[in-house]
Amino acid sequence: MKAIVLRNWGGPEVLEMVDMPDPQVGSDEVLVRVRAVAMNHLDLWVRGGLPNLKVPLPHILGADMAGEVAATGDWVKDLQVGERVVVNPGSSCGECEFCLGGEDGLCKDYKILGEHVPGGYAQFVTVPGKSVIRIPPDLSYEQAAAAPLAFMTAWRMLVTRAAVKPGEDVLVLGAGSGVSTAVIQIAKMAGCTVYATSSSEEKLRKARELGADVTINHTTMEIDKAIWELTGKRGVDVVVDHVGPKTMMKSIRSLRRGGRLLVCGATTGNFAEIDLRYIFWRQISILGSTMSSHREFEQVMRLVFMGKLKPVVDRVFPLEKTREAHEYLERGEQFGKVVLTPP
């Protein structure tokens, strides 16, 4: 099969298309013919090398993928060759206290495709049979691949962790990211008023088309000051911040008393300095969140299949242009997901 591999950690130049043997299928696995694989910032971080990540090289990136079942293991009885499917990018041990309690996203052995195990930047990939669900015929492979990681992350943050309610105000930073486009839609579905930020007027326009009620260009006005004015010095109920140190205190200052800060990423660095007085005096809750359980994955994907939530595909690149796609994502020009299509 054709695959994009990393032989070393580094910039886009380390991405190389090679011929590799087709993956072997275990008894409880399925072989998926990858038709589309969506990119995430996770791909950029893994490509650059993560301090505690130890995987054998060459390594294949790619967490989000959709395609067709090409083969099934002996224990997989509910899937047929040729069926169109999308893959849950996370897997767990199935035996620990968290897995048995339905919180498999907290499993100590939780693994993400493309990070801990070979991913979907290839013509074929093997995944656990339980991780695969069928997709409807009217959903394109590109849209299906654009949904899992972003929507499952957004769903767990807003619905499970923050338990957002109708009438609440939700602020999401970086409106153009895949997670943010999912947050906007899920928050609107929940009956919230959505505030979204970006440095691009074009992205803010698209955010409004997606459902954002109020948009803020953070190059012309500080986010916290804008929120303070827009909410009559109250603040918002919930802030979704995946930016990190660059925005953390602005996010905290944007919250009302008793508000909730949701953190699912840190694109500007790993260590943030905050004023603890805001946390205890205003009784702010900081909720970390990443990925989701398989049940949450199925819940949110059902809404995608019904057309109530719509994955946003920004650009599609052929797999052989993966370096160019990485450079594009690094420049932050996208609104929504960047998708690769294997030959």
CORKADA-V476469 format. One record per residue. N is the residue number from 0. RES is the residue in one letter. OMEGA is omega in radians with two decimals (none if undefined). BURIAL is 1 if it has 9 or more other ideal C-beta (glycine too) atoms within 8 Angstrom, else 0. Layout:
# CORKADA-V476469
{{N RES OMEGA BURIAL} {N RES OMEGA BURIAL}}
This chain:
# CORKADA-V476469
{{0 M 3.00 1} {1 K 3.12 1} {2 A 3.00 1} {3 I -3.06 1} {4 V 2.96 1} {5 L 3.00 1} {6 R 3.10 0} {7 N 3.05 0} {8 W 3.14 0} {9 G -3.11 0} {10 G -3.12 0} {11 P -3.10 1} {12 E -3.12 0} {13 V 3.13 1} {14 L -3.02 1} {15 E 3.06 0} {16 M -3.10 1} {17 V 2.97 1} {18 D 3.14 0} {19 M 3.05 1} {20 P 3.05 0} {21 D -3.14 0} {22 P 3.05 1} {23 Q -3.07 0} {24 V 3.08 1} {25 G -3.05 0} {26 S -3.10 0} {27 D -3.06 1} {28 E 2.98 1} {29 V 3.03 1} {30 L -3.12 1} {31 V 2.99 1} {32 R -3.02 1} {33 V 3.08 1} {34 R 3.10 1} {35 A 3.08 1} {36 V -3.11 1} {37 A 3.14 1} {38 M 3.06 1} {39 N 3.05 1} {40 H 3.06 1} {41 L 3.13 1} {42 D -3.13 1} {43 L -3.14 1} {44 W 3.13 0} {45 V 3.13 1} {46 R -3.14 1} {47 G -3.13 1} {48 G 3.09 0} {49 L -3.01 0} {50 P -3.05 0} {51 N -3.13 0} {52 L 3.14 1} {53 K 3.09 0} {54 V 3.13 0} {55 P 3.06 0} {56 L 0.04 0} {57 P -3.09 0} {58 H 3.14 1} {59 I 3.11 1} {60 L 2.99 1} {61 G -3.13 1} {62 A -2.99 1} {63 D -3.12 1} {64 M 3.05 1} {65 A -3.12 1} {66 G -3.09 1} {67 E 3.05 1} {68 V -3.12 1} {69 A 3.11 1} {70 A 3.13 0} {71 T 3.04 1} {72 G -3.05 1} {73 D -3.08 0} {74 W -3.10 0} {75 V -3.03 1} {76 K -3.00 0} {77 D 3.13 0} {78 L -3.13 1} {79 Q 3.08 0} {80 V 3.13 0} {81 G -3.14 0} {82 E 3.13 1} {83 R -3.01 1} {84 V 2.96 1} {85 V -2.99 1} {86 V 2.94 1} {87 N -3.06 1} {88 P -3.13 1} {89 G 3.07 1} {90 S -3.08 1} {91 S -3.04 1} {92 C 3.14 0} {93 G -3.04 0} {94 E -3.04 0} {95 C -3.10 1} {96 E -3.12 0} {97 F 3.12 1} {98 C -3.12 1} {99 L 3.10 0} {100 G 3.13 0} {101 G 3.12 0} {102 E -3.05 1} {103 D 3.06 1} {104 G 3.12 1} {105 L -3.12 0} {106 C -3.14 1} {107 K 3.12 0} {108 D -3.13 0} {109 Y -3.12 1} {110 K 3.12 1} {111 I 3.08 1} {112 L 3.12 1} {113 G 3.08 1} {114 E -3.08 1} {115 H 3.13 0} {116 V -3.12 1} {117 P -3.05 1} {118 G -2.91 1} {119 G 3.05 1} {120 Y -3.04 1} {121 A 3.12 1} {122 Q -3.13 1} {123 F 3.05 1} {124 V 3.03 1} {125 T -3.14 1} {126 V 3.07 1} {127 P -3.14 1} {128 G -3.12 1} {129 K -3.12 0} {130 S -3.00 1} {131 V 3.01 1} {132 I -3.11 0} {133 R 3.07 0} {134 I -3.12 1} {135 P -3.06 0} {136 P -3.11 0} {137 D 3.10 0} {138 L -3.12 1} {139 S 3.08 0} {140 Y -3.12 1} {141 E 3.12 1} {142 Q 3.13 1} {143 A -3.14 1} {144 A -3.10 1} {145 A -2.99 1} {146 A -2.82 1} {147 P -3.00 1} {148 L -3.10 1} {149 A -3.06 1} {150 F 3.12 1} {151 M 3.08 1} {152 T -3.13 1} {153 A -3.12 1} {154 W -3.14 1} {155 R 3.13 1} {156 M -2.99 1} {157 L -3.01 1} {158 V -3.06 1} {159 T -3.04 1} {160 R -3.06 1} {161 A -3.12 1} {162 A -3.10 0} {163 V -3.08 1} {164 K 3.08 0} {165 P 3.12 0} {166 G 3.13 0} {167 E 3.08 1} {168 D -3.13 1} {169 V 3.06 1} {170 L 3.08 1} {171 V -3.13 1} {172 L 3.08 1} {173 G -2.99 1} {174 A -3.05 1} {175 G -3.10 1} {176 S 3.12 1} {177 G 3.13 1} {178 V -3.12 1} {179 S 3.10 1} {180 T 3.07 1} {181 A 3.14 1} {182 V -3.14 1} {183 I -3.08 1} {184 Q -3.12 1} {185 I 3.11 1} {186 A 3.10 1} {187 K 3.10 1} {188 M -3.13 1} {189 A 3.11 1} {190 G -3.12 0} {191 C 2.93 1} {192 T -3.01 1} {193 V 3.00 1} {194 Y -3.12 1} {195 A -3.13 1} {196 T 3.03 1} {197 S 3.04 1} {198 S -3.05 0} {199 S 3.09 0} {200 E 3.12 0} {201 E 3.11 0} {202 K 3.11 1} {203 L 3.08 1} {204 R 3.13 0} {205 K 3.10 1} {206 A 3.10 1} {207 R 3.10 1} {208 E -3.12 0} {209 L 3.10 1} {210 G 3.13 1} {211 A -3.11 1} {212 D -3.10 0} {213 V 3.13 1} {214 T -3.08 1} {215 I 3.02 1} {216 N -3.02 1} {217 H 3.03 1} {218 T -3.12 0} {219 T 3.14 0} {220 M 3.10 0} {221 E -3.05 0} {222 I -3.07 1} {223 D 3.11 1} {224 K 3.12 0} {225 A 3.14 1} {226 I 3.13 1} {227 W 3.13 1} {228 E -3.07 0} {229 L -3.10 1} {230 T 3.13 1} {231 G 3.11 0} {232 K 3.09 0} {233 R -3.01 0} {234 G -3.14 1} {235 V -3.13 1} {236 D -3.03 1} {237 V 2.98 1} {238 V 3.03 1} {239 V -3.07 1} {240 D 3.04 1} {241 H -3.11 1} {242 V 3.06 1} {243 G -3.02 1} {244 P -3.07 1} {245 K -3.03 0} {246 T -2.95 1} {247 M -3.12 1} {248 M 3.08 1} {249 K 3.11 1} {250 S -3.14 1} {251 I -3.14 1} {252 R 3.13 1} {253 S -3.06 1} {254 L 3.01 1} {255 R 3.02 1} {256 R -3.10 0} {257 G -3.12 0} {258 G -3.10 1} {259 R 3.05 1} {260 L 3.13 1} {261 L -3.11 1} {262 V -3.13 1} {263 C -3.13 1} {264 G -3.10 1} {265 A -3.03 1} {266 T -3.13 0} {267 T 3.10 0} {268 G -3.01 0} {269 N -3.02 0} {270 F -3.11 0} {271 A 3.07 1} {272 E -3.10 0} {273 I 3.08 1} {274 D -3.05 0} {275 L -3.14 0} {276 R 3.09 0} {277 Y -3.05 1} {278 I -3.05 1} {279 F -3.08 0} {280 W 3.14 0} {281 R 3.07 1} {282 Q 3.13 0} {283 I 3.03 1} {284 S 3.06 0} {285 I -3.06 0} {286 L 3.04 1} {287 G -3.12 0} {288 S 3.05 1} {289 T 3.11 0} {290 M -3.14 1} {291 S 2.99 1} {292 S 3.12 1} {293 H 3.11 1} {294 R 3.11 0} {295 E 3.07 1} {296 F 3.14 1} {297 E -3.14 1} {298 Q -3.06 1} {299 V 3.12 1} {300 M 3.07 1} {301 R 3.11 0} {302 L 3.05 1} {303 V -3.14 1} {304 F -3.14 1} {305 M -3.14 0} {306 G 3.13 0} {307 K 3.01 0} {308 L -3.03 1} {309 K 3.04 0} {310 P -3.13 1} {311 V 3.11 1} {312 V -3.11 1} {313 D -3.14 0} {314 R 3.09 1} {315 V 3.10 1} {316 F 2.96 1} {317 P -3.06 0} {318 L -3.11 1} {319 E 3.10 0} {320 K -3.11 0} {321 T 3.12 1} {322 R 3.13 1} {323 E 3.13 1} {324 A 3.10 1} {325 H 3.11 1} {326 E 3.12 1} {327 Y 3.13 1} {328 L 3.13 1} {329 E 3.12 0} {330 R 3.10 0} {331 G -3.09 0} {332 E -2.98 0} {333 Q 2.90 1} {334 F -3.04 1} {335 G -2.98 1} {336 K 3.01 1} {337 V -3.00 1} {338 V 3.06 1} {339 L 3.10 1} {340 T 3.10 1} {341 P 3.13 1} {342 P none 0}}
